[in-house]
Amino acid sequence: RLPALDVAARAEIRQAFDRYAAKLLHPPLVSLRSESRAGVPHGLLDALKRLFDLKD
C-alpha cells in the first residue's frame, strides 16, 4: 500500500475509486432494473453472470 499517504489522502483515493466503480456499474444495473420491470431479464442477467463470473 502507500504508507506515506495520510488518512485524508487515503480517504480521497478510496472515494475516487468508489465513485469510479459506481459510474462503471450504473449502466448495466439500470438496464437490469429496466428489463426486470418489463418482464423476465434472462438475456441481460445471463450476460452479467458471464461478465462478472457469478454463480447461481
N, C-alpha and C positions, 0 to 999 in steps of 0.2 A: 504494500500500500504506500501511501505517501506520508511518512511520518513528519515531514517538515511543514505540512499544512496545519493551520489552526482549526479549531472546531467550526468557526464561521465559514471558512473556505470549504471544508468538507461538506457542510450542510448545503452550501451553494451548489457544489458539484452534484450532490445527491439529488437536489431539487431539479437541476437541469436534466439529469438522466431520467428522473421520474416524469418530467414534462415531455421529454422525447418519446419515452415508452408509451405514454398516454396518446400522444399525437400519432404514433405509429399504429397503435391498436384501435383507434377510434373508427376509421372507415370500415374495417371488417366487422366490428361489433355493431355498428349502425346497420349494416347490411343484414347481419344475422337477425337482429331485432325486427327489422322491416319484413324479412321473409317469414319469420315466425308468426307475425301478425297476419300475414296474407295466407298462411297455410302451413304445410309441413316443410321445414327448411333442410331437407335431406341433402341436396346438392351442395349448398354452402357449408353445412355442418360437416359433411364428409371432407370437403376441401380444407377446412380449418383443422380437422383431426390430422390430416396428412401433413399439412404445413407445420403444425406445432408438435407432431409426433405424439398425439394424445391417444390414450387407450379408452375403450368403452367402460 
